[in-house]
Structures are given as structure tokens and as C-alpha cells.
Amino acid sequence: MTDTISAPVVARESATSTDGLIWLLAEEVQPPVWIGRYRGSAIGIIESPEPDVFTATTQRGRGLGKFSTLDQAQSAFYSH
């Protein structure tokens, strides 16, 4: 089983978790954390422990790497 999805889905501003891939910023947490959900299921998190550093981790704890932008970290969840 893979930890990535096959194609990006751009969520509308008012999208729900069943509309496709959505990144939710957990504002209560510092450093910032984005929680990824796809079709109602958690797919992983992105953390920003320092400025211009984003680490992507799947829901199973597999590290996908460190990235310099949030977009790059989000793209790590797509299979190419």
C-alpha cells in the first residue's frame, strides 16, 4: 500500500473534507502544523519548525523530506 495519492485535487475555499485534498492549519500549535485530509481520511502532516523549512510526514510516520516552501511539501504527498 502506498502513502501517496495519484493526482492533486485543488480544494475550493469552502470545501469539506470529502471534496478532495485539504490542508488545515492547526493555529493552536507552534511551530505551525498543517494537517492533510483526503476524502475524509488523514494523509499526514507538514510542520514548519523554522522559517523556510517544511517537513512532510505521512499518517504512518514515513518522512517525505524537508522542503523550502509549503507548496513543495504538499506536493510530496502526490505520486509522480
C-alpha positions in Angstrom: 0.0 0.0 0.0 1.3 3.5 -0.8 1.3 6.6 1.3 0.7 9.0 -1.6 -2.3 9.8 -3.8 -2.2 9.7 -7.6 -3.2 13.2 -8.6 -3.6 16.6 -6.9 -7.0 17.9 -6.2 -7.4 21.7 -5.6 -10.0 22.3 -2.8 -12.4 25.2 -3.0 -12.2 27.7 -0.2 -15.5 26.3 1.3 -14.6 22.7 0.6 -15.3 19.9 3.1 -13.1 17.0 3.8 -14.9 14.8 1.3 -14.2 17.2 -1.7 -10.6 16.1 -2.1 -7.3 17.0 -0.6 -7.5 19.7 2.0 -4.7 21.2 4.2 -5.9 22.6 7.6 -3.6 24.9 9.5 -3.7 24.0 13.2 -3.3 27.5 14.5 -3.2 26.5 18.2 0.1 24.6 17.6 3.5 26.2 17.5 5.6 25.7 15.4 2.9 25.7 12.6 1.4 22.4 11.5 -0.8 21.6 8.6 -3.0 18.5 8.7 -3.7 16.9 5.3 -7.1 15.2 4.7 -8.2 13.4 1.5 -11.7 12.1 1.1 -12.3 12.3 4.9 -9.1 10.5 5.9 -5.9 11.9 7.3 -3.0 11.6 5.0 -0.2 13.3 7.0 1.2 16.5 8.4 3.5 19.2 7.4 5.5 21.0 10.1 7.5 24.3 9.9 10.0 24.1 12.8 11.9 27.2 11.5 11.4 29.8 8.8 11.5 28.4 5.2 11.7 24.8 6.4 8.8 22.5 5.9 8.9 18.8 6.8 6.3 16.3 5.4 5.3 13.2 7.3 2.7 10.6 6.2 0.0 9.4 8.6 2.1 6.2 9.1 5.1 8.2 10.2 7.1 8.0 7.0 9.2 11.1 6.4 8.9 12.5 2.9 11.7 15.1 3.4 12.4 18.7 4.1 11.3 21.5 1.7 11.8 25.2 1.4 8.2 26.0 0.6 4.8 24.8 1.8 3.8 24.0 -1.8 6.8 21.7 -2.3 6.0 19.9 1.0 2.3 19.5 -0.1 3.4 18.1 -3.5 5.5 15.4 -1.7 2.2 13.6 -1.0 1.4 13.1 -4.7 2.9 10.1 -6.5 4.7 11.1 -9.7 
